[in-house]
Amino acid sequence: MERYFQEEIECAPIEKIKELQHEKLLRQVRYVWDNVPYYRSKMEEKGVRPEDVKSAEDLCKLPFLSKADLRAAYPYGLLAVPLKDCVRIHSTSGTTGKRVIAFYTQEDIDMWNECCARAIMAAGGTNEDVCHIAYGYGLFTGGAGLDGGSHKVGCLTVPCSSGNTERQVMFIMDLKATILGCTPSYAAYLGESMKEMGYGPEDIPLKIGIFGAEAWSEEMRHDIEQTLGIKAYDIYGLTEISGPGVAYECSAQQGMHINEDHFLVEVIDPDTGEVLPEGSQGELVFTSLDKKAFPLLRYRTRDICVLTREKCSCGRTHVRMMKPKGRSDDMLIIRGVNVFPSQIETVLLNHGYAANYQIIIGRVNNTDTLDVKVELMPQMFTDSVSEIDERRRELENGIKNILGIKAKVSLVAPKSIARSEGKAVRVIDNRKI
Ligand code: DLL
């Protein structure tokens, strides 16, 4: 039985959603014009005023916002309400430059929590579940977002945050947790650790996983489901637009429904900025229709993705985004070839490895080098040099076939690549240093 948190809006006829988006968009453009001088001057530069936006089709007249704008406007430049109306901030895990800060009013938090509640119920969660949250709590939005959603659904919420795997396992087993929320890479690590502790899927009480915050493949989903004995669901979001729950998977697992009553989505050509027809692959751009404190219009996510409006068997009508293919700023150009780390990951998983690898890029004599360090699975571990050589060649050929360029693979002992408690760091690009 399909479960909904807000069935009426989740399953509303598309015409009704479009109508709602239309009303909200006009109101929001005026609101931003009146309250965010930074964006107002961007609009003035482009020669566009609020009255020029008469429908969603006019959205393309508005200027984009990017991470660079958020940095330039740091910390308060895009804030639309007096600071006293804000109740919280979250911040991105950016590694360079100033962090991006997003502000929330209580209303913004309530809306966000509802989005996460929709995700939990779409995955089958109810108020009888014990929801163990191992996303980081703190500046990262993962812990707080799922926590808020879990409260709305009425689950018993276990705010474990990330880290201390032994304690995580103890709580999951002792409190009979049925839902697990964390990054897919941490779920894989938890599964690996529980297996080592002697727990098989039949011993583990978990039923549902709600995993997101980073790209993960279908192969990885399958592996996690097997080790933990669960059904794993994808959830998408970004700090700038509110956090997890911008989009989520339902029982059909054919893409993630975007909460279109709150977020208007476009797909653009990342090079030209031109809006592409629905169904084309391009960069996702979001406009938040309800946010009060940090109301971004046309925010460029850098996530490359395809949308579909095909009818979904779950009954929801909101548009779905397929798994992001990668981020346009994650795309590596190696010897002139565009490479997404996910392509290399697919080769590894297809050959029976887990997603424990590192991609190291360097430059020797003006030529890019691509090294892929891959952990052997425990059952593959052997003293036989020829067997390891054979495995290595197999992977090198697999990568060559998919990317068209040669990589040097080295196979390393199980557990020798550092694990991440949050998002995995899989690429080391020494060319930038
Ligand atoms: O990662 C919010 C989140 C927390 C989503 C927990 C899901 C679960 P940021 O740290 O701002 O926010 O990172 C946002 O992460 O633009 C994507 O590139 C990537 N991302 C998030 N979810 C997914 C996903 C959170 N399900 C950036 N699949 C986004 C692939 C994802 N990439």
Residues whose N, C-alpha, C, O or C-beta is under 5 A from the ligand:
A	BS01	DLL	T92 S93 T141 G142 F211 G212 A213 E214 A215 W216 D234 I235 Y236 G237 L238 T239 G243 P244 T301 D303 P324 R327
